Amino acid sequence: MTDQDERHDIVEERLRSWLAGDDEGIRYAMLRIFLNHNDLSIQEIYEKLSLSFRTSYHSVSGMIGIVSSRIGILVGTRSDRDRCRIYRLREKHTPIVRRIISSHCGRPEQTPSSDPHQKHFFPDRLTCLEDV
């Protein structure tokens, strides 16, 4: 096993451990957002998550901080335009995140929401947003 393989195993273990504490599905939804969109600020992520979850800006900021610093799958850069940090999923960790998300999400079911184009997944209280 190479050092890079060991690093991927550590990242996957930390990510799975962090996701194990996700009762509402908001952590999975945040990762789904990063799979579907690049270069997002905390405000943009908060706005997307608040459409489907009761959350605060500070809790979203905390989740991003953990995923960025402790787990290490996000990279943040300072935006000169908005004077805020912009985050994106590290390309080398995209397959890990995609595999974990797809293993926990069931088939899509259309549910009532303010956005008729938004699909949700509800296996065992786990919510995975497909189009956020």
HUKACOR-V463723 format. One record per residue. OMEGA is omega in whole degrees, -180 to 180 (* if undefined). BURIAL is 1 if it has 9 or more other ideal C-beta (glycine too) atoms within 8 Angstrom, else 0. D_FIRST is the distance of its C-alpha to the first C-alpha in whole Angstrom. Layout:
# HUKACOR-V463723
omega:OMEGA burial:BURIAL d_first:D_FIRST
omega:OMEGA burial:BURIAL d_first:D_FIRST
This chain:
# HUKACOR-V463723
omega:-179 burial:0 d_first:0
omega:177 burial:0 d_first:4
omega:-180 burial:0 d_first:7
omega:176 burial:0 d_first:8
omega:178 burial:0 d_first:6
omega:179 burial:1 d_first:7
omega:178 burial:0 d_first:10
omega:178 burial:1 d_first:11
omega:179 burial:1 d_first:10
omega:179 burial:0 d_first:13
omega:-180 burial:1 d_first:15
omega:179 burial:1 d_first:15
omega:179 burial:0 d_first:16
omega:-180 burial:1 d_first:19
omega:179 burial:1 d_first:20
omega:179 burial:1 d_first:21
omega:179 burial:0 d_first:22
omega:-180 burial:1 d_first:24
omega:180 burial:1 d_first:25
omega:179 burial:0 d_first:26
omega:-175 burial:0 d_first:29
omega:-179 burial:1 d_first:31
omega:-174 burial:0 d_first:34
omega:-177 burial:0 d_first:36
omega:-177 burial:1 d_first:33
omega:179 burial:1 d_first:33
omega:176 burial:1 d_first:30
omega:-179 burial:1 d_first:29
omega:179 burial:1 d_first:32
omega:178 burial:1 d_first:31
omega:177 burial:1 d_first:27
omega:178 burial:1 d_first:29
omega:180 burial:1 d_first:31
omega:176 burial:1 d_first:29
omega:-176 burial:1 d_first:27
omega:-176 burial:0 d_first:31
omega:175 burial:0 d_first:32
omega:172 burial:0 d_first:31
omega:-180 burial:0 d_first:32
omega:174 burial:1 d_first:34
omega:176 burial:1 d_first:36
omega:179 burial:1 d_first:36
omega:180 burial:0 d_first:40
omega:178 burial:0 d_first:39
omega:178 burial:1 d_first:36
omega:-179 burial:1 d_first:38
omega:179 burial:0 d_first:41
omega:-179 burial:1 d_first:39
omega:-177 burial:1 d_first:38
omega:175 burial:1 d_first:41
omega:-175 burial:1 d_first:43
omega:-176 burial:1 d_first:41
omega:171 burial:1 d_first:40
omega:-176 burial:0 d_first:42
omega:177 burial:1 d_first:40
omega:177 burial:0 d_first:41
omega:-177 burial:0 d_first:40
omega:178 burial:0 d_first:39
omega:176 burial:0 d_first:37
omega:178 burial:1 d_first:35
omega:178 burial:1 d_first:35
omega:178 burial:0 d_first:33
omega:-179 burial:1 d_first:31
omega:178 burial:1 d_first:30
omega:179 burial:0 d_first:29
omega:-178 burial:1 d_first:27
omega:-179 burial:1 d_first:25
omega:-173 burial:1 d_first:25
omega:-175 burial:0 d_first:25
omega:-178 burial:0 d_first:23
omega:173 burial:1 d_first:20
omega:-179 burial:1 d_first:20
omega:177 burial:1 d_first:21
omega:173 burial:1 d_first:24
omega:180 burial:0 d_first:26
omega:176 burial:0 d_first:29
omega:-179 burial:0 d_first:32
omega:177 burial:0 d_first:35
omega:178 burial:1 d_first:38
omega:-177 burial:0 d_first:41
omega:-174 burial:0 d_first:43
omega:-178 burial:0 d_first:43
omega:176 burial:0 d_first:42
omega:178 burial:1 d_first:39
omega:177 burial:1 d_first:35
omega:-176 burial:1 d_first:34
omega:175 burial:1 d_first:30
omega:178 burial:1 d_first:28
omega:177 burial:1 d_first:24
omega:-175 burial:1 d_first:22
omega:-178 burial:0 d_first:21
omega:180 burial:0 d_first:17
omega:-180 burial:1 d_first:18
omega:180 burial:1 d_first:20
omega:178 burial:0 d_first:18
omega:-178 burial:1 d_first:17
omega:-180 burial:1 d_first:21
omega:180 burial:1 d_first:22
omega:-179 burial:0 d_first:20
omega:-180 burial:1 d_first:21
omega:-177 burial:1 d_first:25
omega:179 burial:0 d_first:25
omega:-179 burial:0 d_first:24
omega:-176 burial:1 d_first:27
omega:179 burial:1 d_first:30
omega:180 burial:0 d_first:32
omega:-176 burial:0 d_first:35
omega:172 burial:0 d_first:37
omega:179 burial:0 d_first:41
omega:180 burial:0 d_first:43
omega:178 burial:0 d_first:45
omega:175 burial:0 d_first:47
omega:179 burial:1 d_first:47
omega:179 burial:0 d_first:48
omega:-176 burial:0 d_first:46
omega:-179 burial:0 d_first:47
omega:-177 burial:0 d_first:44
omega:178 burial:1 d_first:41
omega:180 burial:1 d_first:39
omega:174 burial:1 d_first:38
omega:-178 burial:1 d_first:36
omega:174 burial:1 d_first:37
omega:177 burial:0 d_first:35
omega:176 burial:0 d_first:35
omega:177 burial:0 d_first:37
omega:-179 burial:1 d_first:33
omega:177 burial:1 d_first:35
omega:179 burial:1 d_first:33
omega:179 burial:1 d_first:35
omega:-176 burial:1 d_first:34
omega:178 burial:0 d_first:37
omega:* burial:1 d_first:37
